Amino acid sequence: MSRPEIRPAQLADLPAIVAIYNSTIAGRMVTADLEPVSVESRLPWFHAHQPERRPLWVAEIAGRMVGWVSLSDFYGRPAYNGTAEVSIYLDEAARGQGLGKILLQYVIDNAPQYGVKTLLGFIFGHNEPSLQLFRRFGFDRWAHLPQVALLDETERDLVILGRRL
């Protein structure tokens, strides 16, 4: 895989961002959404990612979006401003080719300029590829929430991985 260009997301990117997100729903590995979401429904989420505080970046190769990564508020209270949740979503064709490593390293390198001192990953316990990715970058298991999600009649665990920067 070629090295992607990583840049701040623009509103015009939202349909492609949503398409990548929706492509993960059926696999029941990455998101707790059970049905595809609409571009319109994601507008508030998009606008909550202020570029100066909680950015949303897209990764492109040859002008085609292959993934995105974001920092989101943790718990929404001012005392937690130094903590952010990392979300990484990849296009189906880009999975398993090292793009997740590139995007996670990008977040680790850039998060401090947004006042982030602690990164969190919220990952389903059965999503071993994502758990391995975060562990490879020095994230430790900080919490285990057993059977908190119901995916197709199967209760799933949520693991919270954390890393201080």
N, C-alpha and C positions, 0 to 999 in steps of 0.2 A: 504494500500500500504506500502510495506517495504521502509525503508529509502534508498535512492539511493546512490551509490558511484558517486561523482562528481570529474571529472579529466580533465586535459587539453586534447583537441581534438588532434588527430594525423591524418595524411593524410589517413591512412587506414580506418578512421571513416567516410570519406566524403560520400561514397555511402549511409550509413545509415542516415547521417545528411540530405542529399538531399531527401531521401525517406520520412523522417518525414516532411520536408518542403513541398514536393509535396503533401503529404496527406492533407494539409490544404487548398490547392488552390480551390478545388471544393466547399468548404463551403462558400467562399467569405466573410469570417469574419476576416482573419488574414493578408493576403498578397495581394498586388496589382498585383502580377503576375496572368495572366489569363490562362496560359498553363504550364504544368510541365517543369521544368528546367532539364538540364543534369548535370551529375557529372562534365564533362569537362568544361561546362560553369561556374561552381562555383569555379573552381580552383583559379582564381585571387582573388575572395572574400575570400576563405579559407586562402590564403597566406597573405592577408591584415590584418588578425587577428594574429599579432605577439604576442606570449605568454608573452613577457615582457612588452607590452604596451596596446594592445587591444585584450585580450584573448577570446577564444572560448572554452567553456567547454561542455562536454557531461555528461549526467546522465545515469547510468546503474543500473539495478537491476538484480541480478543473471547472470551477463555477457551480458545482453540484453539492448541495448540502448532504453531508454524510453523518452528521450528529450535532448534538448541542449539549451544553453544560451550563448549570446555573448555581448561584448561591441564593439561598432563601433564608428568611428570618427563622430563628428557632424560638418558638414559644411567644413571640410578639410582645415581649415586655422589655423596657429599656435596659434593665440590668443584664440582659442576654445579648446586647448588641455586638459583643465580641465573638459570638458563636453563630455559625451559619451551617445550614444543611446543604450538602452537595448533591446535585442530581445530574446524572449522565444518561443520555439516551442516544442510541446509535441506530442508523439505518440498517435494515436487515442485511443488505449486501456488504456492510462495513463491519459487521460483528466478527469477533474472533481474529482480527487482523492487527491488533495493537493500538487501535484508535482510542480505546478506553484508557490505556496507559498514558498516551499523549495528553488527553484531556484532563485526567486527574493530576498529572504533573503540572499542567498549565494552571489549574486551580490552586494547587499548593504554592506555586511560585508567585501567583498574583494576589491571593487572598489578603495578605497583610496590608496591601495598599488600600484596602476597603475597611480597615479596622478589624479584620477577622483574626482572632488568635486561636480559635478552636474550630475545627471542622468536624461535622458529623455526617455519617452515612446511615440512612434507614433502609435496611436490606432484608428481604424475606429470607428466612432461615434455609429455605431449599434452593436459593439462588447462589449456588457454590461458585460459579465464575465471578460474580460481582464481589462476593465475600473474599475470594482469593485476591482479586485485583486490589481491593482496599488494604488488605493485610500486607500485600507486597509493598505498599507505600507507607507502612508504619502505623496504620490504624489498628487499634486494639478494640476488642469487644468490651463495651462499656455497659451494655444492657441486653437482656433477653426477655422478650415479652411472648410467652407461650400462647399459641392458638388464639391470637387476637384478630386474625383475618379469616374470613370464610370465602374461599375461592372454589366455585363449582362443588359445593358440598364437602369440601375438604378444609379443615381448620389449619391455618398456617401460622408459623412463628414470625415475629419481627425481631431482627437483631439490629442494635444500634452500635455502630463502630465510631470511634472518635480518635482524633489526633490533635495534639497541641502543636502549634507552629512556633 
